[in-house]
């Protein structure tokens, strides 16, 4: 009896797709930080003032979002599907990943806020 099923295509794996998205997003953040650095280096006064006053919002929050996404993707890749159990609720699959991303992002955003407020 012949098996007509095709071998699994690695590009169909959600973790490979998510990892690709994480790499692209990190690359975009790197480009954004590079453009901000060039704007400051080229002595664009308006950009310098804005970047200095709002650095945590302009650079910190996008980097925290990407870092949270990468953490969730690598956590799922190494541990397996993420399940979050809260009294009265249970999140698994994509919902579990979403809740973990929100928790990671909010904790990083709060840490940025604390550091920025104290500085």
N, C-alpha and C positions, 0 to 999 in steps of 0.2 A: 504494500500500500504506500503510495507516494504522498509525501507531505507537501502541499502546495503553498504553505505559509511562507511569507518572506522573512528574512532575518530582520531583526530590529534595527531601525535606522537611528543612530545616535542623535541626529538633529531633532528627532521627535521627543526626546527626553526633556521634560519640563525643567530639570535642574540645569541642563546644558543651555537651554534657552535663557533661563533666569541668570545664569552666570555670564552669558554673552551680554545681556542687558546691563548687568552690574559693571562689566568692563567698559561698555560704551558710556554709561552714565558717569563712571569715574573719569573717563577720558574727557567728557564734556565739562566736568567740574574743573579738571586740570587746565583745560583751555580757558575757562572763565577766570580762574585765578591768574593765569598767565596774562590775559588781557588786562585785568585789574593791575597787575604788577607793571606792565608796560605803560599803562595810563599814568601811574604814579611816577615811574621812572622818566617818562617824557615830560614831566612837570605840568600836567594838565591840572590847574589849580582847583577847578570845580570837582574833579574826580578825586583829588587828594583829600579835600575837605569831606566829601561825602563818604569816602572809604574809611577815613579815620573816625568819623562820627558813628557810622553804622556798620562797622566791620563784622560784628557778630551776626547781623541780619543778612548782609550781602554775601559773606563768605561762609560764616560759621553754620548757619542753618542748612544751606544746600549740602555742605560737606557732611553734616550730621545725618541728613536724610539718606545720602548715599551710603554712609558707613552703617547705618541701621539696616538698610536693604542688604548690604553685603553680609552683615552678621547673620541675618535671618536665613539668607540663602546658604551660607556655609554651615550654619547650625542644622538646617534641614538636610544638607548633603551628608554631613558626618553622623548625625544622630538618627535621621529618618523623619517621617511625618511628625509635625508638631501638633500636639493636643494641649489645649489650655482648659483647665477645669476651674471654674469659679462657682461658689455656692449659687445654685439656681440656673447656671449656664454651663454649657460645654461646647467649646469650639474645637473643631478638628479640620484637617485639610487646609484649604486656602484661608478659611476664617481664622484658624490658629496662627497661620503665618502673618495675617493682617494684624491680629491683636499683638503678637510679639513685635512686629515692626512699630506699631503705635507706642508700645511700652518703651522700646529701645530709643525711638526718636524723642519722645517726651522727656526721658531721663537725660539724654544728651542735650536737648534744648534747655532744660532746667539747669544743667551743669554750666552751659555756656552763659546763661543768664546770671548765675551766681558769680562766675568768674568775671564777667563783664561789669556787673554792678559793683563788685569790690575793687575793681581796677581803676 
